[in-house]
Amino acid sequence: MPLMKTTKPYEILCFYTDYKDKLSPQSLIGLFQDAATNQSSFLGVGHDYMVSNNLIWVLLKYNIHINRMPEFKE
């Protein structure tokens, strides 16, 4: 399968951040999950397809390099 790049802008809201107003790692993973869900739907293999075919997909391993964690309101 060819590489597919997907982008989606997000605003970092207060409930995504930690006590230093930086995006928390848990929230970052949640935003990745949201982007992946949107991409799956775009490709025609989203939630409805998965349910109707008794399928699931699971991310088992992450390899993430973060240069700078986004902050509140970015």
N, C-alpha and C positions, 0 to 999 in steps of 0.2 A: 504494500500500500504506500503511495507517495506521501511525503510529509505534508501535513496540513497545518497552517498557522492560523490561529483564531485569536482575535482580540476583542475585548469588551471593557469599556471604561467603567471604573467604580470610584465613588467618593468614599473616603475612609470616614465612617461615622463613629461617634463616640463609643458605641457598644462593641466596636471591632478592636478597640485599643486597650493597652495595659495602663498601669498607673503612671507611665512616662509619656502617655499620649502617642505611643508607637503602635502600629498594627501588631496584634498578638500573633504568634505562630499558628495557633488554633484557627484564628479568623482567616489567615492567609490560606490555609488548607481548605477552609470552607469556601472561599472565593474561587480557588482552583476547581473545587467540586462543582460550583455553580457554572463556571465557564465550560467545564466538560459536559455538564448536562445540556447546556444550550447547544454545544457543538453536536452532541449526539442527536438532538432533535432536528437540527439543521440537516444532518446526514440521513435522516429517516429511520434512525435506530434509537429513538428516545424512549421515554418511560412507557408510552402506550405500546410500542412495538415489543419492548422487553416483557411487559406483563402478558401480552397476548401470545407470546411464544415461550412463556415460562422460563425466561432467562434473567440473569443478573450479571453485572460486571463489578469487579472489585479492583481497587488500586492496592497493590500489595507492597510496593516499594517506591519511595521517593528519593530523588537525588536533586536537591535544591541548593543553589548557590545564591545567596542574598548579598548584594553590594550595600544596600541601605534599606532599612525597613521604612515603609511609608508612615507618615504621621497623620494625626487627626486633621480632617478637612482637606487633605491632599487628594 
